[in-house]
Structures are given as C-alpha cells and as structure tokens.
Amino acid sequence: MPVHQRSPPVQQIIEGRYVEREKLMALLKEAFGEGRFVVRLQLNRWILSVPKLLTEEQIDSCCSLQ
C-alpha cells in the first residue's frame, strides 16, 4: 500500500496591522484543518507555518477593513 506523505509546511509572514486574529484562525481551520498549521504573532507580524501559502484574497478576507 502506498504511503501518502504530506509536503513540509511553508512559512508565510503577514503584516499584522489590520488582520483580525479570529478571522485568521477561522480561515486557517477551514482551509487546512485543525492542527495542520502553526501561528504566532511576533513584532506585529503573523508568522504562519502552513501546508500551502494563503492567497492575497484569503488574507484580505481576514482584515478589519473588510
């Protein structure tokens, strides 16, 4: 039986100025599933370890200006 391997996570950095934490977490859970990503806020930047990069449209949907 073939073993399915997951791709290693990629790192994505998002400026945190207008990103709402709740919206970002909901997006990540919907896009990747619980436990398949790591998020931390450092120096007003969201640092993500995710299976694949988020699109600009996805990031924009997490902004408080939306």
PDB file with one MODEL, atoms N, CA, C and O in Angstrom:
MODEL        1
ATOM      1  N   MET A   1       0.828  -1.168   0.000  1.00  0.00           N
ATOM      2  CA  MET A   1       0.000   0.000   0.000  1.00  0.00           C
ATOM      3  C   MET A   1       0.883   1.246   0.000  1.00  0.00           C
ATOM      4  O   MET A   1       1.811   1.331   0.804  1.00  0.00           O
ATOM      5  N   PRO A   2       0.618   2.219  -0.886  1.00  0.00           N
ATOM      6  CA  PRO A   2       1.461   3.417  -0.907  1.00  0.00           C
ATOM      7  C   PRO A   2       1.229   4.271   0.339  1.00  0.00           C
ATOM      8  O   PRO A   2       0.119   4.358   0.865  1.00  0.00           O
ATOM      9  N   VAL A   3       2.297   4.886   0.784  1.00  0.00           N
ATOM     10  CA  VAL A   3       2.219   5.785   1.932  1.00  0.00           C
ATOM     11  C   VAL A   3       2.116   7.204   1.395  1.00  0.00           C
ATOM     12  O   VAL A   3       2.956   7.647   0.612  1.00  0.00           O
ATOM     13  N   HIS A   4       1.077   7.913   1.824  1.00  0.00           N
ATOM     14  CA  HIS A   4       0.896   9.298   1.383  1.00  0.00           C
ATOM     15  C   HIS A   4       1.655  10.215   2.335  1.00  0.00           C
ATOM     16  O   HIS A   4       1.394  10.250   3.537  1.00  0.00           O
ATOM     17  N   GLN A   5       2.592  10.950   1.766  1.00  0.00           N
ATOM     18  CA  GLN A   5       3.371  11.870   2.576  1.00  0.00           C
ATOM     19  C   GLN A   5       2.844  13.281   2.378  1.00  0.00           C
ATOM     20  O   GLN A   5       2.476  13.677   1.272  1.00  0.00           O
ATOM     21  N   ARG A   6       2.814  14.020   3.459  1.00  0.00           N
ATOM     22  CA  ARG A   6       2.424  15.422   3.384  1.00  0.00           C
ATOM     23  C   ARG A   6       3.648  16.244   3.020  1.00  0.00           C
ATOM     24  O   ARG A   6       4.770  15.921   3.410  1.00  0.00           O
ATOM     25  N   SER A   7       3.416  17.301   2.275  1.00  0.00           N
ATOM     26  CA  SER A   7       4.502  18.223   1.975  1.00  0.00           C
ATOM     27  C   SER A   7       4.903  18.927   3.262  1.00  0.00           C
ATOM     28  O   SER A   7       4.063  19.163   4.131  1.00  0.00           O
ATOM     29  N   PRO A   8       6.176  19.264   3.389  1.00  0.00           N
ATOM     30  CA  PRO A   8       6.576  20.008   4.582  1.00  0.00           C
ATOM     31  C   PRO A   8       5.896  21.376   4.585  1.00  0.00           C
ATOM     32  O   PRO A   8       5.617  21.931   3.522  1.00  0.00           O
ATOM     33  N   PRO A   9       5.630  21.919   5.762  1.00  0.00           N
ATOM     34  CA  PRO A   9       4.963  23.222   5.812  1.00  0.00           C
ATOM     35  C   PRO A   9       5.848  24.319   5.243  1.00  0.00           C
ATOM     36  O   PRO A   9       7.076  24.228   5.262  1.00  0.00           O
ATOM     37  N   VAL A  10       5.197  25.350   4.739  1.00  0.00           N
ATOM     38  CA  VAL A  10       5.897  26.534   4.255  1.00  0.00           C
ATOM     39  C   VAL A  10       5.636  27.659   5.244  1.00  0.00           C
ATOM     40  O   VAL A  10       4.623  27.667   5.943  1.00  0.00           O
ATOM     41  N   GLN A  11       6.557  28.600   5.292  1.00  0.00           N
ATOM     42  CA  GLN A  11       6.385  29.739   6.187  1.00  0.00           C
ATOM     43  C   GLN A  11       5.856  30.922   5.392  1.00  0.00           C
ATOM     44  O   GLN A  11       6.330  31.216   4.295  1.00  0.00           O
ATOM     45  N   GLN A  12       4.867  31.594   5.966  1.00  0.00           N
ATOM     46  CA  GLN A  12       4.299  32.788   5.349  1.00  0.00           C
ATOM     47  C   GLN A  12       4.219  33.862   6.423  1.00  0.00           C
ATOM     48  O   GLN A  12       3.782  33.599   7.544  1.00  0.00           O
ATOM     49  N   ILE A  13       4.640  35.066   6.078  1.00  0.00           N
ATOM     50  CA  ILE A  13       4.613  36.183   7.024  1.00  0.00           C
ATOM     51  C   ILE A  13       3.622  37.218   6.507  1.00  0.00           C
ATOM     52  O   ILE A  13       3.683  37.642   5.353  1.00  0.00           O
ATOM     53  N   ILE A  14       2.712  37.612   7.388  1.00  0.00           N
ATOM     54  CA  ILE A  14       1.667  38.570   7.029  1.00  0.00           C
ATOM     55  C   ILE A  14       1.771  39.750   7.984  1.00  0.00           C
ATOM     56  O   ILE A  14       1.840  39.561   9.199  1.00  0.00           O
ATOM     57  N   GLU A  15       1.782  40.961   7.447  1.00  0.00           N
ATOM     58  CA  GLU A  15       1.767  42.149   8.295  1.00  0.00           C
ATOM     59  C   GLU A  15       0.507  42.115   9.147  1.00  0.00           C
ATOM     60  O   GLU A  15      -0.591  41.928   8.624  1.00  0.00           O
ATOM     61  N   GLY A  16       0.656  42.295  10.451  1.00  0.00           N
ATOM     62  CA  GLY A  16      -0.449  42.107  11.372  1.00  0.00           C
ATOM     63  C   GLY A  16      -1.287  43.328  11.661  1.00  0.00           C
ATOM     64  O   GLY A  16      -2.222  43.256  12.458  1.00  0.00           O
ATOM     65  N   ARG A  17      -0.984  44.430  11.046  1.00  0.00           N
ATOM     66  CA  ARG A  17      -1.616  45.694  11.408  1.00  0.00           C
ATOM     67  C   ARG A  17      -3.135  45.647  11.386  1.00  0.00           C
ATOM     68  O   ARG A  17      -3.778  46.100  12.333  1.00  0.00           O
ATOM     69  N   TYR A  18      -3.720  45.108  10.324  1.00  0.00           N
ATOM     70  CA  TYR A  18      -5.174  45.112  10.203  1.00  0.00           C
ATOM     71  C   TYR A  18      -5.795  43.716  10.247  1.00  0.00           C
ATOM     72  O   TYR A  18      -7.010  43.579  10.104  1.00  0.00           O
ATOM     73  N   VAL A  19      -4.988  42.692  10.439  1.00  0.00           N
ATOM     74  CA  VAL A  19      -5.504  41.322  10.436  1.00  0.00           C
ATOM     75  C   VAL A  19      -6.184  41.028  11.777  1.00  0.00           C
ATOM     76  O   VAL A  19      -5.613  41.264  12.842  1.00  0.00           O
ATOM     77  N   GLU A  20      -7.405  40.514  11.704  1.00  0.00           N
ATOM     78  CA  GLU A  20      -8.133  40.126  12.909  1.00  0.00           C
ATOM     79  C   GLU A  20      -7.829  38.665  13.229  1.00  0.00           C
ATOM     80  O   GLU A  20      -8.004  37.781  12.391  1.00  0.00           O
ATOM     81  N   ARG A  21      -7.377  38.434  14.445  1.00  0.00           N
ATOM     82  CA  ARG A  21      -6.967  37.092  14.870  1.00  0.00           C
ATOM     83  C   ARG A  21      -8.075  36.068  14.665  1.00  0.00           C
ATOM     84  O   ARG A  21      -7.823  34.981  14.145  1.00  0.00           O
ATOM     85  N   GLU A  22      -9.295  36.400  15.065  1.00  0.00           N
ATOM     86  CA  GLU A  22     -10.405  35.449  14.971  1.00  0.00           C
ATOM     87  C   GLU A  22     -10.673  35.052  13.520  1.00  0.00           C
ATOM     88  O   GLU A  22     -10.904  33.880  13.223  1.00  0.00           O
ATOM     89  N   LYS A  23     -10.640  36.028  12.627  1.00  0.00           N
ATOM     90  CA  LYS A  23     -10.873  35.745  11.202  1.00  0.00           C
ATOM     91  C   LYS A  23      -9.750  34.890  10.630  1.00  0.00           C
ATOM     92  O   LYS A  23     -10.001  33.968   9.854  1.00  0.00           O
ATOM     93  N   LEU A  24      -8.513  35.195  11.012  1.00  0.00           N
ATOM     94  CA  LEU A  24      -7.370  34.427  10.521  1.00  0.00           C
ATOM     95  C   LEU A  24      -7.450  32.977  10.995  1.00  0.00           C
ATOM     96  O   LEU A  24      -7.244  32.054  10.207  1.00  0.00           O
ATOM     97  N   MET A  25      -7.745  32.776  12.267  1.00  0.00           N
ATOM     98  CA  MET A  25      -7.828  31.414  12.801  1.00  0.00           C
ATOM     99  C   MET A  25      -8.955  30.627  12.140  1.00  0.00           C
ATOM    100  O   MET A  25      -8.785  29.449  11.828  1.00  0.00           O
ATOM    101  N   ALA A  26     -10.098  31.262  11.923  1.00  0.00           N
ATOM    102  CA  ALA A  26     -11.222  30.583  11.261  1.00  0.00           C
ATOM    103  C   ALA A  26     -10.845  30.193   9.838  1.00  0.00           C
ATOM    104  O   ALA A  26     -11.169  29.093   9.389  1.00  0.00           O
ATOM    105  N   LEU A  27     -10.163  31.084   9.128  1.00  0.00           N
ATOM    106  CA  LEU A  27      -9.727  30.792   7.758  1.00  0.00           C
ATOM    107  C   LEU A  27      -8.763  29.609   7.735  1.00  0.00           C
ATOM    108  O   LEU A  27      -8.911  28.703   6.915  1.00  0.00           O
ATOM    109  N   LEU A  28      -7.781  29.613   8.625  1.00  0.00           N
ATOM    110  CA  LEU A  28      -6.791  28.540   8.659  1.00  0.00           C
ATOM    111  C   LEU A  28      -7.430  27.195   8.991  1.00  0.00           C
ATOM    112  O   LEU A  28      -7.083  26.179   8.389  1.00  0.00           O
ATOM    113  N   LYS A  29      -8.357  27.183   9.941  1.00  0.00           N
ATOM    114  CA  LYS A  29      -9.050  25.932  10.288  1.00  0.00           C
ATOM    115  C   LYS A  29      -9.871  25.420   9.115  1.00  0.00           C
ATOM    116  O   LYS A  29      -9.902  24.219   8.848  1.00  0.00           O
ATOM    117  N   GLU A  30     -10.538  26.336   8.414  1.00  0.00           N
ATOM    118  CA  GLU A  30     -11.346  25.936   7.254  1.00  0.00           C
ATOM    119  C   GLU A  30     -10.468  25.449   6.103  1.00  0.00           C
ATOM    120  O   GLU A  30     -10.786  24.456   5.449  1.00  0.00           O
ATOM    121  N   ALA A  31      -9.364  26.151   5.859  1.00  0.00           N
ATOM    122  CA  ALA A  31      -8.506  25.834   4.718  1.00  0.00           C
ATOM    123  C   ALA A  31      -7.669  24.571   4.935  1.00  0.00           C
ATOM    124  O   ALA A  31      -7.485  23.786   4.005  1.00  0.00           O
ATOM    125  N   PHE A  32      -7.160  24.369   6.160  1.00  0.00           N
ATOM    126  CA  PHE A  32      -6.186  23.304   6.382  1.00  0.00           C
ATOM    127  C   PHE A  32      -6.606  22.253   7.402  1.00  0.00           C
ATOM    128  O   PHE A  32      -6.041  21.160   7.428  1.00  0.00           O
ATOM    129  N   GLY A  33      -7.579  22.562   8.234  1.00  0.00           N
ATOM    130  CA  GLY A  33      -7.993  21.624   9.272  1.00  0.00           C
ATOM    131  C   GLY A  33      -7.265  21.870  10.584  1.00  0.00           C
ATOM    132  O   GLY A  33      -6.141  22.371  10.613  1.00  0.00           O
ATOM    133  N   GLU A  34      -7.926  21.509  11.648  1.00  0.00           N
ATOM    134  CA  GLU A  34      -7.379  21.681  12.995  1.00  0.00           C
ATOM    135  C   GLU A  34      -6.037  20.955  13.132  1.00  0.00           C
ATOM    136  O   GLU A  34      -5.906  19.793  12.748  1.00  0.00           O
ATOM    137  N   GLY A  35      -5.045  21.658  13.685  1.00  0.00           N
ATOM    138  CA  GLY A  35      -3.758  21.033  13.961  1.00  0.00           C
ATOM    139  C   GLY A  35      -2.810  20.916  12.778  1.00  0.00           C
ATOM    140  O   GLY A  35      -1.740  20.319  12.905  1.00  0.00           O
ATOM    141  N   ARG A  36      -3.180  21.474  11.627  1.00  0.00           N
ATOM    142  CA  ARG A  36      -2.318  21.357  10.445  1.00  0.00           C
ATOM    143  C   ARG A  36      -1.589  22.658  10.136  1.00  0.00           C
ATOM    144  O   ARG A  36      -1.057  22.830   9.039  1.00  0.00           O
ATOM    145  N   PHE A  37      -1.564  23.572  11.101  1.00  0.00           N
ATOM    146  CA  PHE A  37      -0.875  24.847  10.914  1.00  0.00           C
ATOM    147  C   PHE A  37      -0.392  25.345  12.274  1.00  0.00           C
ATOM    148  O   PHE A  37      -0.888  24.929  13.321  1.00  0.00           O
ATOM    149  N   VAL A  38       0.587  26.245  12.231  1.00  0.00           N
ATOM    150  CA  VAL A  38       1.104  26.886  13.443  1.00  0.00           C
ATOM    151  C   VAL A  38       1.092  28.381  13.188  1.00  0.00           C
ATOM    152  O   VAL A  38       1.476  28.841  12.112  1.00  0.00           O
ATOM    153  N   VAL A  39       0.646  29.140  14.187  1.00  0.00           N
ATOM    154  CA  VAL A  39       0.538  30.594  14.051  1.00  0.00           C
ATOM    155  C   VAL A  39       1.189  31.251  15.255  1.00  0.00           C
ATOM    156  O   VAL A  39       1.011  30.805  16.389  1.00  0.00           O
ATOM    157  N   ARG A  40       1.943  32.312  15.005  1.00  0.00           N
ATOM    158  CA  ARG A  40       2.423  33.128  16.120  1.00  0.00           C
ATOM    159  C   ARG A  40       2.499  34.582  15.661  1.00  0.00           C
ATOM    160  O   ARG A  40       2.704  34.868  14.482  1.00  0.00           O
ATOM    161  N   LEU A  41       2.332  35.476  16.604  1.00  0.00           N
ATOM    162  CA  LEU A  41       2.415  36.909  16.339  1.00  0.00           C
ATOM    163  C   LEU A  41       3.720  37.403  16.936  1.00  0.00           C
ATOM    164  O   LEU A  41       3.975  37.242  18.130  1.00  0.00           O
ATOM    165  N   GLN A  42       4.546  38.008  16.085  1.00  0.00           N
ATOM    166  CA  GLN A  42       5.848  38.495  16.533  1.00  0.00           C
ATOM    167  C   GLN A  42       6.116  39.830  15.867  1.00  0.00           C
ATOM    168  O   GLN A  42       6.109  39.933  14.640  1.00  0.00           O
ATOM    169  N   LEU A  43       6.351  40.850  16.675  1.00  0.00           N
ATOM    170  CA  LEU A  43       6.656  42.192  16.167  1.00  0.00           C
ATOM    171  C   LEU A  43       5.604  42.662  15.161  1.00  0.00           C
ATOM    172  O   LEU A  43       5.931  43.194  14.100  1.00  0.00           O
ATOM    173  N   ASN A  44       4.335  42.454  15.518  1.00  0.00           N
ATOM    174  CA  ASN A  44       3.191  42.865  14.702  1.00  0.00           C
ATOM    175  C   ASN A  44       3.160  42.201  13.325  1.00  0.00           C
ATOM    176  O   ASN A  44       2.666  42.781  12.359  1.00  0.00           O
ATOM    177  N   ARG A  45       3.690  40.990  13.248  1.00  0.00           N
ATOM    178  CA  ARG A  45       3.616  40.187  12.020  1.00  0.00           C
ATOM    179  C   ARG A  45       3.102  38.809  12.400  1.00  0.00           C
ATOM    180  O   ARG A  45       3.538  38.223  13.392  1.00  0.00           O
ATOM    181  N   TRP A  46       2.172  38.297  11.603  1.00  0.00           N
ATOM    182  CA  TRP A  46       1.701  36.926  11.779  1.00  0.00           C
ATOM    183  C   TRP A  46       2.669  36.012  11.052  1.00  0.00           C
ATOM    184  O   TRP A  46       2.902  36.181   9.855  1.00  0.00           O
ATOM    185  N   ILE A  47       3.227  35.061  11.750  1.00  0.00           N
ATOM    186  CA  ILE A  47       4.141  34.092  11.154  1.00  0.00           C
ATOM    187  C   ILE A  47       3.409  32.757  11.134  1.00  0.00           C
ATOM    188  O   ILE A  47       3.076  32.198  12.178  1.00  0.00           O
ATOM    189  N   LEU A  48       3.170  32.262   9.937  1.00  0.00           N
ATOM    190  CA  LEU A  48       2.392  31.048   9.742  1.00  0.00           C
ATOM    191  C   LEU A  48       3.279  29.927   9.226  1.00  0.00           C
ATOM    192  O   LEU A  48       4.148  30.156   8.385  1.00  0.00           O
ATOM    193  N   SER A  49       3.065  28.732   9.721  1.00  0.00           N
ATOM    194  CA  SER A  49       3.612  27.513   9.117  1.00  0.00           C
ATOM    195  C   SER A  49       2.399  26.748   8.627  1.00  0.00           C
ATOM    196  O   SER A  49       1.615  26.225   9.419  1.00  0.00           O
ATOM    197  N   VAL A  50       2.253  26.690   7.308  1.00  0.00           N
ATOM    198  CA  VAL A  50       1.034  26.163   6.691  1.00  0.00           C
ATOM    199  C   VAL A  50       1.379  25.193   5.565  1.00  0.00           C
ATOM    200  O   VAL A  50       2.483  25.244   5.021  1.00  0.00           O
ATOM    201  N   PRO A  51       0.435  24.300   5.207  1.00  0.00           N
ATOM    202  CA  PRO A  51       0.694  23.365   4.109  1.00  0.00           C
ATOM    203  C   PRO A  51       0.937  24.052   2.766  1.00  0.00           C
ATOM    204  O   PRO A  51       1.726  23.568   1.955  1.00  0.00           O
ATOM    205  N   LYS A  52       0.256  25.185   2.528  1.00  0.00           N
ATOM    206  CA  LYS A  52       0.499  25.967   1.311  1.00  0.00           C
ATOM    207  C   LYS A  52       0.185  27.423   1.605  1.00  0.00           C
ATOM    208  O   LYS A  52      -0.562  27.731   2.534  1.00  0.00           O
ATOM    209  N   LEU A  53       0.755  28.309   0.817  1.00  0.00           N
ATOM    210  CA  LEU A  53       0.595  29.740   1.050  1.00  0.00           C
ATOM    211  C   LEU A  53      -0.852  30.174   0.864  1.00  0.00           C
ATOM    212  O   LEU A  53      -1.564  29.670  -0.005  1.00  0.00           O
ATOM    213  N   LEU A  54      -1.269  31.120   1.701  1.00  0.00           N
ATOM    214  CA  LEU A  54      -2.580  31.732   1.529  1.00  0.00           C
ATOM    215  C   LEU A  54      -2.520  32.707   0.360  1.00  0.00           C
ATOM    216  O   LEU A  54      -1.469  33.282   0.078  1.00  0.00           O
ATOM    217  N   THR A  55      -3.641  32.892  -0.314  1.00  0.00           N
ATOM    218  CA  THR A  55      -3.712  33.859  -1.407  1.00  0.00           C
ATOM    219  C   THR A  55      -3.951  35.256  -0.831  1.00  0.00           C
ATOM    220  O   THR A  55      -4.349  35.400   0.325  1.00  0.00           O
ATOM    221  N   GLU A  56      -3.707  36.266  -1.638  1.00  0.00           N
ATOM    222  CA  GLU A  56      -3.987  37.645  -1.227  1.00  0.00           C
ATOM    223  C   GLU A  56      -5.466  37.804  -0.882  1.00  0.00           C
ATOM    224  O   GLU A  56      -5.821  38.495   0.073  1.00  0.00           O
ATOM    225  N   GLU A  57      -6.318  37.160  -1.666  1.00  0.00           N
ATOM    226  CA  GLU A  57      -7.762  37.232  -1.415  1.00  0.00           C
ATOM    227  C   GLU A  57      -8.100  36.644  -0.042  1.00  0.00           C
ATOM    228  O   GLU A  57      -8.900  37.219   0.697  1.00  0.00           O
ATOM    229  N   GLN A  58      -7.503  35.517   0.297  1.00  0.00           N
ATOM    230  CA  GLN A  58      -7.743  34.908   1.608  1.00  0.00           C
ATOM    231  C   GLN A  58      -7.255  35.824   2.728  1.00  0.00           C
ATOM    232  O   GLN A  58      -7.945  36.005   3.731  1.00  0.00           O
ATOM    233  N   ILE A  59      -6.083  36.393   2.558  1.00  0.00           N
ATOM    234  CA  ILE A  59      -5.533  37.297   3.574  1.00  0.00           C
ATOM    235  C   ILE A  59      -6.422  38.521   3.726  1.00  0.00           C
ATOM    236  O   ILE A  59      -6.715  38.945   4.844  1.00  0.00           O
ATOM    237  N   ASP A  60      -6.851  39.088   2.609  1.00  0.00           N
ATOM    238  CA  ASP A  60      -7.719  40.266   2.653  1.00  0.00           C
ATOM    239  C   ASP A  60      -9.016  39.985   3.399  1.00  0.00           C
ATOM    240  O   ASP A  60      -9.569  40.878   4.040  1.00  0.00           O
ATOM    241  N   SER A  61      -9.507  38.749   3.319  1.00  0.00           N
ATOM    242  CA  SER A  61     -10.760  38.409   3.997  1.00  0.00           C
ATOM    243  C   SER A  61     -10.607  38.426   5.520  1.00  0.00           C
ATOM    244  O   SER A  61     -11.605  38.404   6.240  1.00  0.00           O
ATOM    245  N   CYS A  62      -9.382  38.466   6.010  1.00  0.00           N
ATOM    246  CA  CYS A  62      -9.116  38.487   7.455  1.00  0.00           C
ATOM    247  C   CYS A  62      -8.867  39.894   7.988  1.00  0.00           C
ATOM    248  O   CYS A  62      -8.655  40.080   9.187  1.00  0.00           O
ATOM    249  N   CYS A  63      -8.894  40.866   7.110  1.00  0.00           N
ATOM    250  CA  CYS A  63      -8.573  42.230   7.521  1.00  0.00           C
ATOM    251  C   CYS A  63      -9.780  42.923   8.140  1.00  0.00           C
ATOM    252  O   CYS A  63     -10.922  42.685   7.746  1.00  0.00           O
ATOM    253  N   SER A  64      -9.509  43.776   9.108  1.00  0.00           N
ATOM    254  CA  SER A  64     -10.569  44.511   9.791  1.00  0.00           C
ATOM    255  C   SER A  64     -11.198  45.564   8.889  1.00  0.00           C
ATOM    256  O   SER A  64     -12.249  46.112   9.221  1.00  0.00           O
ATOM    257  N   LEU A  65     -10.578  45.851   7.766  1.00  0.00           N
ATOM    258  CA  LEU A  65     -11.116  46.847   6.838  1.00  0.00           C
ATOM    259  C   LEU A  65     -12.176  46.259   5.926  1.00  0.00           C
ATOM    260  O   LEU A  65     -12.794  46.987   5.149  1.00  0.00           O
ATOM    261  N   GLN A  66     -12.400  44.943   6.005  1.00  0.00           N
ATOM    262  CA  GLN A  66     -13.385  44.273   5.149  1.00  0.00           C
ATOM    263  C   GLN A  66     -14.772  44.434   5.707  1.00  0.00           C
ATOM    264  O   GLN A  66     -15.734  43.937   5.122  1.00  0.00           O
TER     265      GLN A  66
ENDMDL
END
